Amino acid sequence: MLVSGIERERIVKTSAGVGMLPLLSSELASNEAVDIGYAEFTPGLRSPVEGSAAHDADEIAYVLSGSIHCVSGGRLHTVHAGEVSYIPAGEAHYSYTDEGESCTLVYALVKTAAPSSVS
């Protein structure tokens, strides 16, 4: 069993200004299928700064505090504290917080095996 917590001194800012902290990554767990982390979005922040991002894994996030807007699949979604979001692997998206509103969340990037073909 592995146990990991939020050690504030280990939080690293991305180029977009998001505070990120891996909580359980493939390097720690010997499991390339799951990465779990903590993220802090300050007021008025957009990630990525320009354009959008897409992952090779499904992204599941649970908002701990505040709220965040995410444009995913061409639609605007707002996720509030206590809610969960899901973005399928490969879907282009970006997130932002309003001025005066911050957001903290825990996320999991989960890679799923490609379906095998049956002959």
Beta strands, then each sheet from edge to edge (+ up, - down):
strand 1: 12-13
strand 2: 19-24
strand 3: 34-41
strand 4: 46-47
strand 5: 58-72
strand 6: 75-80
strand 7: 84-87
strand 8: 93-96
strand 9: 103-110
sheet 1: 1+ 2- 3+ 9- 5+ 6-
sheet 2: 1+ 2- 3+ 9- 5+ 7-
sheet 3: 1+ 2- 3+ 9- 5+ 8- 4+
end
